Amino acid sequence: MIALSTRLRVWVASEPADFRCSIDRLARRVRQTLAEDPFSGALFVFRNRRRTAVKLLVYDGQGFWLCQKRLSQGRFSFWPEASPGQVLAPHAVAVLLSGGDHAAAGGRRQWPSGSTRSA
């Protein structure tokens, strides 16, 4: 199971991926296009050219998970356009994966890790 916790870094690739890609080819794409480490534990989200399906790639410390979702109707209308990809908050990704507008998801600003709060 992939939990969308607040600590999870989620990268969404803006350009479509070839959905014949295996784990190895998607991991190579993470390295080359997004300039990220596929073994980092971050979640990487890719879409197909027709915007009818997404693939999720994540390394859990033992191996890779590769998940795919194909919509039975319609398309993913709202997709990040920032090239080559964009980091999204987990709640925004949940909205995106359900076919909604991730930019309208809102939410509170994340506190930097390691910050202290004064009373």
N, C-alpha and C positions, 0 to 999 in steps of 0.2 A: 504494500500500500504506500502511496506517496501522499504525505501529509503536507498541506499548504500552510506551514507555520509562519509566523512573522519573521523568523530568523532565516528562512529559506531565500536564497538569491535566485531570481527567475529571469532568465534571458529569453527574449522573444525575437527570433530572426525575422527581419522584414521581408527578405526575398524568399520566394517559394523554393522548396526542396524537392528533389526527385524522390518520390515515395517508394521507388525500388531500392532506395538506400538501406543498407544494413546498419547495425550499430557502429561498425568500424568506419564506414563512410560518413555517418553523421558526426562521429567523434572527430574525424579529420576536418569536417566542415566547421565544427566548434573552434578548433585550433586555428585554422587558416582564415576563416571569415570573421568570426567574432573575437579572435585573439584571446580566447579564454582556455582554461584547462578543463577538459571534460571529466577529469577525476576529482574535481574540486567539491563535488556534492551539490553543485548548483543544478537547477532544473533548466533544461534547454527546450524551447518550444519552436516547432517548425510547422509550416502550413504547405499544402499542395498548391499548384498553380491555379486550380479552379476554386480554391477557398472552400472546399467541401469537407476537408479532413485536416487533422492536426496530428503530429507525432511529438511525444514527450520523451526526452532522453535524460536519465539521471544515474549517477554512480552512487551506490549506497555503502561503499566500503568493502563490499565483497564481490560486487559485479554490477553490470549495467542493467537498468530497467529500460525497456523500450515499449511505450504504450501508444496506441493509435485510437483516435475517435473519428468516425465518419458520420456526418449529419445525415439523417434520413430524408430531410427536406431542407431546402434553403442553403445559404452560404454564411461564412463568417464575414459579416459586413464590415466590422470595425477591426482593423489590424494596424499595429504600430508601423509608421512609415519611416522612422528614424533609421538610417542606414549605418552599419550593417545590421544592427539590432538594438534592442532597448531593454533595460532592466525595469521590470514592473514589480509592484508590490503584490504579494500573494493574493490579497483580496481582489485586486484588479485582474489578475490572471484567472481567478475563478469566474469573474464576470465575462471575460474574453472567451473562455472555454465553453460558457453556456450560450454564446452567440450575442452577448451584449456589448455595449460601448464601454471599454475599459477606462477611457478618459473621463467619463461621467461618473465613475465609481466613487470618486472622492476619497474620504478617509482622512484620518489624522496624520500629521507629519511624523515620520519615524524619528525617535531620539537616537543620537549617535551612541553606539555601544561604548561602554566604559564611562559614560557621563555621570556626574553626580547631581543629585537634586538637593537644593538648599531649602530649608523650611522657612 
